[in-house]
Amino acid sequence: MMRWLWGLAEPLWLVLDRRLPLGRRGENAAARFLARRGYIIVARGQRGQIGELDLVAVDGRTVVFVEVKTRTTQDAGHPADAVDEAKQRQLTRLALAYLQRHDLLDAKSRFDVVAITWPADGRPPQIEHFPGAFEAIGSEGMYS
């Protein structure tokens, strides 16, 4: 009988995640999503002077800087639309600082965006992954 009840229960991580702010839940979901696809998550929430890198992962031999955008609806536009030119410039600067700090300037790198729409009514999130979503921009652009 317990096995039957277990099949009806929600996964424990989903129940516990609901207690977290939406952005943190989105980052957790994105990390699980990418890990299932073979990415190795090496850092989360890396803060710099000008902001934060949501996730840093490795895909094969490429360092991937992942920006996660989570919304409950797409009424104000697609979550990925929030990664505008100013945000891309900020992420480029943060990524360059991360690569310098970890002596990885010669490593191949890229920027991905994970857009999550997570309805407030408890339905599962819709997760979209955009590998190579944008190129490094700004005078501090990176080369890979």
Summary of the structure (lengths in Angstrom):
residues: 144
radius of gyration: 16.7
end to end distance: 55.8
largest distance: 63.1
contacts: 391
relative contact order: 0.17
helix: 34%
strand: 33%
